Amino acid sequence: MTEPNKLRLLPWSGPDGKPCYLSTDNRDGYMSRLADNIEAVQLGSAAQLLQASSATLNDRDVDPEELRRLAKELARALTDVLRVATSRGQLLAANEPHGI
């Protein structure tokens, strides 16, 4: 079984927004692959949103409500990207040999 410091932060939240973790020795298991796929979708969605946001931000006549919606979507995407980065950073650190 995985050591406690090698738990994988999953790309979704549990009840009350609390983080979810995966404990497994099988990085190719169903839940690991599911998490990898969801992370890929989240990163792709964030990239698409960032690209699409340029037009809205460059529009001098954009409706304030549209700007609020964009800000909420960007904040959600940033939250997802930060969770992916944290998870992957933890995985890298957990796989480093001790003493380096």
Buried (B, 14 or more C-beta within 10 A) or exposed (E): EBEEEBBBBBBEEEEEEEEBBBEBEEEEEEEBEBBEEBBEEBBEBBEEBEEEBEEEEEEEEEEEEEBEEBEEBBEBBEEBBEBBEEBEEBBEEEEEEEEE
